[in-house]
């Protein structure tokens, strides 16, 4: 199991849940694939049509930005914590 943490703006896609337990480990891709089976609308907010991470979404595996550790091929060990954060812009 791994834990996926979601901020308020993404919780609408999970019925208000901000902490999801996902029965997958191995790679970030595997976790997101498993997440998509239960919460497909959430998955579309995280990945684009090609399955790549959307450029405005930041994903951290145990505090490390996945874009610097292998993107979707980032290793996700059992018990890991994944944070998914959409970028915030404004002025």
C-alpha positions in Angstrom: 0.0 0.0 0.0 1.0 3.6 -0.6 -0.7 6.7 0.5 -1.7 9.5 -1.9 -2.3 12.9 -0.5 -4.5 15.4 -2.3 -5.0 19.1 -1.8 -8.5 20.6 -1.6 -8.9 21.4 -5.3 -8.5 17.8 -6.3 -10.7 16.3 -3.6 -13.9 17.0 -5.5 -12.9 14.1 -7.8 -12.7 11.7 -4.8 -15.8 12.6 -2.9 -13.9 14.8 -0.6 -11.2 12.3 0.3 -7.8 13.9 0.8 -5.9 10.7 1.8 -6.1 7.7 -0.5 -4.7 4.2 0.1 -3.6 2.6 -3.1 -2.8 -1.0 -3.4 0.1 -0.6 -5.8 3.8 0.1 -5.5 6.8 -0.3 -7.9 6.6 2.9 -10.0 4.7 6.1 -10.0 3.1 5.0 -13.3 1.7 1.8 -11.6 0.3 3.8 -8.7 -1.4 6.3 -11.0 -2.7 3.5 -13.2 -4.3 1.9 -10.1 -5.6 5.3 -9.0 -7.3 5.7 -12.4 -9.3 2.5 -12.0 -11.1 3.9 -9.0 -11.0 7.6 -9.6 -10.8 8.2 -13.4 -11.8 11.9 -13.2 -8.9 12.5 -10.8 -6.6 10.6 -13.2 -7.5 13.0 -16.0 -6.6 16.0 -13.8 -3.1 14.5 -13.2 -2.2 13.0 -16.6 -2.8 14.2 -20.2 -4.2 12.2 -23.1 -0.8 10.6 -23.7 -0.5 9.5 -20.1 2.2 12.0 -19.2 2.0 14.1 -16.1 0.3 17.4 -16.8 2.9 20.2 -16.8 1.1 22.1 -14.1 0.9 19.2 -11.7 3.7 18.5 -9.2 4.1 15.0 -7.8 6.3 14.2 -4.9 7.3 10.7 -3.7 8.4 10.7 -0.1 9.2 14.5 -0.5 11.2 14.2 -3.7 9.9 15.9 -6.9 9.4 13.0 -9.3 10.5 15.2 -12.3 14.0 14.9 -10.9 13.8 11.2 -10.0 12.5 9.5 -13.1 9.0 11.1 -13.7 6.5 8.2 -14.2 9.3 5.7 -13.7 10.1 7.0 -10.2 10.4 4.1 -7.8 7.6 3.9 -5.3 8.4 1.6 -2.4 5.8 -0.1 -0.2 4.5 2.4 2.4 5.5 5.5 0.4 3.7 8.8 0.6 2.8 10.6 -2.7 1.7 14.2 -2.7 0.0 15.5 -5.8 -0.1 19.3 -6.0 -1.4 21.4 -8.9 0.6 24.5 -9.5 -0.9 27.8 -8.3 -0.5 30.9 -10.4 -1.8 34.3 -10.0 -0.9 37.9 -9.6 
